[in-house]
Amino acid sequence: MTQVRTALITGAGRGIGRAIAVGLAAEGFQVAVNYHSNSSAADEALELCRAAGAPKAVAVQADISIPAEASKLLETVEAELGQVDVLINNAGRAPSERADILEASRESFDDLLSVNLAGPYFLTQAVARTWLADTESATRRRAVAFISSISAETVSLNRGEYCISKAGIAMASKLWAARLAPHQIPVIEIRPGIMKTDMTSAVQDVYDKKIADGLVPQRRWGVPEDIARITSALARGDLDFCSGAVVYADGGFHISRL
Ligand SMILES: NC(=O)c1ccc[n+]([C@@H]2O[C@H](COP(=O)([O-])OP(=O)(O)OC[C@H]3O[C@@H](n4cnc5c(N)ncnc54)[C@H](O)[C@@H]3O)[C@@H](O)[C@H]2O)c1
């Protein structure tokens, strides 16, 4: 009998996280949809996961930047679905207000670093501890992905704290990749470009024009499914020898051109 595997996707009520959850459901995973506050969006995500083939799907509310909530999240997922096999660190936020780095507040910096960097870093630590403590199930196929951004290496002067949080995620991914590689657990960073989701809805017109003008060599917006295909490949085991890889999903945005 084939083993049922479990995936935990943070911030999966909508957007990229939702598409990742649905993609993993289609791969036959039991899916834990973590959401921050919108329970009806999370319920919709669950319906889509079930329709896609998830044997079981649960929604778990938690703010991943609050340590007690992150611990409770993991406990609940383990109680409902068993041990996590695949962790997708997707949850993230943009600053509530875009402000030049001369003006931006310390409060916004602390907030973004807490949600976008400390949250995923320590959630990965908690999951990795359960894996390494449980030698009996060491043969299960496990994996971790961090969703960073082209902002890990591209400056935006009106959201410095976001860029720094994503640059930090790039290092977090390398650290966990090195730590878990001897255990045959691949960890990758996925670096999306300009993606059509709620996060970018307020700046859609600006990016429509920039994309049409060639900022993105493939001349289109990224869509959540562009990222979901990568996480599905990771979860299937197609990227098992790619520990520490950075997978750009940006239509060629990162290519320096003359
Ligand atoms: N949209 C883009 O252009 C783009 C580009 C590069 C990277 N990304 C990254 O992709 C990821 C997904 O973003 P998206 O575009 O789908 O945006 P989104 O705003 O639609 O989704 C982000 C999700 O994360 C959740 N979230 C935020 N803070 C949380 C917290 N503290 N605890 C739990 N959940 C939390 C939100 O509730 C939301 O469901 C983010 O990490 C984002 O930084 C997005």
The ligand as an ORCA input file, in Angstrom:
! r2SCAN-3c Opt
* xyz 0 1
  N       2.810     38.475     -5.453
  C       4.064     38.639     -5.800
  O       4.382     39.393     -6.762
  C       5.167     37.913     -5.072
  C       6.433     37.964     -5.633
  C       7.474     37.306     -5.005
  C       7.243     36.621     -3.833
  N       5.996     36.597     -3.290
  C       5.829     35.866     -2.033
  O       4.939     34.797     -2.225
  C       4.291     34.476     -0.993
  C       2.789     34.421     -1.232
  O       2.325     35.715     -1.603
  P       1.041     35.982     -2.513
  O       1.486     36.747     -3.686
  O       0.262     34.751     -2.700
  O       0.285     37.047     -1.595
  P      -1.054     36.969     -0.739
  O      -1.050     38.221      0.039
  O      -2.200     36.656     -1.617
  O      -0.805     35.700      0.192
  C      -0.012     35.722      1.327
  C      -0.673     34.837      2.361
  O       0.156     34.800      3.537
  C      -0.711     34.953      4.656
  N       0.011     35.509      5.794
  C       0.538     36.740      5.925
  N       1.065     36.887      7.138
  C       0.862     35.723      7.803
  C       1.164     35.265      9.099
  N       1.782     36.056      9.975
  N       0.813     34.004      9.445
  C       0.173     33.201      8.558
  N      -0.132     33.586      7.317
  C       0.203     34.837      6.943
  C      -1.801     35.886      4.174
  O      -2.926     35.819      5.015
  C      -2.045     35.365      2.775
  O      -2.968     34.319      2.752
  C       4.716     35.573     -0.002
  O       5.764     35.088      0.812
  C       5.222     36.675     -0.917
  O       6.179     37.489     -0.267
  C       4.939     37.215     -3.894
*
